[in-house]
Amino acid sequence: MSHNVVDRRRINGPQRSVEPVYTTKVLDPFATGRLDERALDQVRPIFIKTGPLDAQSLSAAAPSGSAYYEQGKIRVSCAIYGPRQGRKSNARMGSFDCDFKYAPFSCSWKRSHMKTSDEKEIALMLEHSIAPAIRLESYPKASIDAFVTVIESDGKAATIAAAINCISAALADAGIELYDSVAACSMALHGEQWVSDCSQAEENASTCSLLVARMPSADEITYLLQHGKTTPEQTQQAIQTCANDCTRVYAVICRYLQATLE
């Protein structure tokens, strides 16, 4: 047998190779101010559209209400089904359930269409944020279901806040009785400064994030979530700033809903 047999299935590497250059310096998105030139407490521009997104508004499978929400690069859609027959036939109060999912192309960490544990956890966050604003005692034995899809994400905490705002607009479009609409906003801590409505690059460079969902007219916080360590004074400052941002977002949602009635 000859010893000069060549393996044609093997791809031979180059005879001369160059050692890669490793970058140790991490780019700071706040080095020269924010990338989109916003102020530290400024929220990205908001666009809202309620109602059916196509001509199939009279079909049997059409939702009771729907909304499309943009905030900068974030794009979220929500469909509301109900009130409809719930699982418990003897329940004195209705129930609110939420389904949340990222589109496979919406972000870098979503690799398949299968639902992940992160999406299930976010769905519970949305339920706890929105349920206190719904008059569930007016819908006994009924269920109200929200289906949220993230079309494009730019910041995890900011995307969850956008989903809450989108659900609020969709519930109003569906004619669901509410105590108040819920508005949400997020912040991230960079150094000693809190930054509102951070993009994904800004969140990656931050040490802590905070999400607040609030009913501004009732002056009641329905959900509060923080990741990272801060002092009590820093947390109090962030909550107050988030509350002010929620009021601004709430005003935008209300102005749009009032315009749809004219």
N, C-alpha and C positions, 0 to 999 in steps of 0.2 A: 504494500500500500504506500502511496506517495505521501510525503510529509508536507508538500507544498499546496495542500488543498486550501482554497480561499472560501471563507464563509460569506456567501453573497447576501445573507439576511442581516448581517451586522453592518451598522453604519459607522465607518471609521471617523474618528474625530480629527480635527485639524492638527497638523504637525507642530504648529506654533500657537500657543494660547497666551492670552493677556489676563492678568489678575484684575477682577472687577474693583471699582472704586466704591467704597462704602461711605455713605453720607451720614455723619453723626449729628449734624446740625438740624434741628427741627424748626421748620418755618413757623413763625408766630403770625397768625392772621390779624392780631391786634398791634403789630409793630408800627404801622403807619395809620392807625385808625381802623375802623371796620371796612371790610372789603367793598361793601355796597354804599359806603359813606353815610350810613345812618348814625343817628345819635345813640348813645348807650341805652337809653330808655325808649327807643322808638321801635314800633312794630312794623313789619313789612306791609306793603300795600295789600288790601283785601279785595277780592272779587267774589260775589255771591250770586247764584242763580237758583231759584226754586222752581218746582213744577216739573213736568215730564221733559226729559231730554230728547225725546223723539216724538214721532207722530202716533205712537201706540198708546195714547192716553186713555182710550176707551176700552182697551182690551181687558179680559177677565183677570189676567195676571199682573195688571198695572198696580203699582204701590199706591197706598193712600196719600203719601206725600214723599217728595224727594228733594234733594238739594245738591248743588255742586259748589265747592268752596276752594278758592285759591288764596294762598298767602305767600307771596314771593314765588319760590319754585315749588312749594308744597301744593299738591292737587289731591283733593279728597272728594268722594261722592258718597251719598247716603240715601237709602231707600227705607221708608217706614211702611210696615204692613200692620194693619189693625186699626182700631180694636177688633179682635177676632176671638173665636172660642179658645179659651185657655185649657191647660192640662187639668186643672183642678176645677171640677164642676160645682163645688160648694164653697169656693173662695169668696170672702167678703170684699177683698180688694184685688184689683188687677195686678198684673205683673209686667215688668219691663225687662226684655232680654235683648242682648246685643251680640252681633257677630262681626268680628273685625278681621281683616286680612290685608296683607300687602300684596300688590300685584308682583309677579315674578321679576318684572323689569323696573320696579319702583325704587329699589335701593340696592346697595352692594352686598348686604348680608342676607338677602332673600334669594335662595338658589332654586327652589322648586315651588310647585303649586300646593304642596301638602301643607296643612296648617301646623304651625310650630307652637311650642309652649309659651313663647313670648307673645304671640298673637292672642292666645287664650287669656293670658294675664292682662293684656291691654283691654280686651273685651270686658273683663270684670271691672277694670278701672272706669271704663265708660259707663257701665251700668250704675256703679256707685256715684258717679258724678252727676248723672242725668236724672236718676230715679227720684231724688228728693224734690225735683221741680215739677213732677207730673202728679196730677190729682188722681192717683190710682184708686181712691175710694169711689170715684165716679164711674169706674169700669169694673164692677164685680164680675167674677167668672171670665174675665177677658184677658187677653195677652196683647201687648204692643211690642213689636219686634223691629229692631233697627239693624240694617245690614250696611256696614261701612267698608269701603274699599279705598285703599291708598294707591293712587295712580302714580304719584311721584312724591318721594320723601326728601326732606332736607333738614335733618335734625330730628332725633327721636322724640325728645320732649316737646318740641314745637309741633311735630306731626300729631302727637296725641292731643295737644291743645286744639289744633285745627280740626281734628275729628270731633271733639266735643262741640265746637262752634257749628260744625256742619250738621250734627244731629239736632241741635237746638233749632236751626233754620228749617230742617226737614219736619220736625214735630209741629212747628207752627204752620207749615204748609199743609200738613195732614189734618189740621184742625183739632189737635189733641189739647185738652184742657190742661193748662199749666199755671202754677203759682207765679212763675217768672221764667224767663229764658236764662240759660246758663251760658256764661262766657268764660273762656279759659285763656291763660297765657303762661308762658314759661320763661325762666331766667337761668343764667349760668354765671358762676363766679370765676372771674379771671383775675388772679392776684388778689387785690382788695376791692375790686369793683364788680358790681353786678351788671350783667348785660342782658337786655331783653330780647326775646325771640331769636335765639341763636341758630345759625346754620350748622350743618354737620361739621364743617371745618372748625367753627368757633366752639362747638361742644367738645370736640376732640382735644382742644387746647385748654379746656376749663377743668377745674378741680371739683366742682359741685354743680348740681342742677336742681331746680325747684319748679314745680308745676302747681298752679292754683286754679281751681274751678270755682266760680262764684256766681251767685244770683245778686246782681248789683242793686236792683230795686228793693229787695228784702235785706240787703247788706248781710248776706249769709254765705259762708264758704261751704261748698258741698264736698270738695275733695282737695286734699293737700298731699303732695308727694315730693320727697327730697332724697337725692342721692349724693352722698359725700358728707364731710364733716365741716361744720361752721360753728361760730359762737352764737349764743342766743341773740345778741344784738344784730349780727349779720342776718340771721334768719328773719328777725322781726322787720328789718329794713327791706329784705327781699319780698316778704309777704305784702308789705304796704305798697311797694312799687308794682308788684304783680296785680294787686287789687286796683290800682289806678289804670294799669294797662287793660285789665278786664273791663273796666268801665268804658274805655275808648272803643274796644272791640264790640261791646254790647250796644253802644250808640250806632255803630256802623250796621250791625244786624237789624236793629230796630228801624233805622232810617230806610233800609231796603225793604223790610216787610211792610212798612207804612206805604212806600211807593207802589208796591204791588196791589194795594187796595184801592188806589186812586184810579 
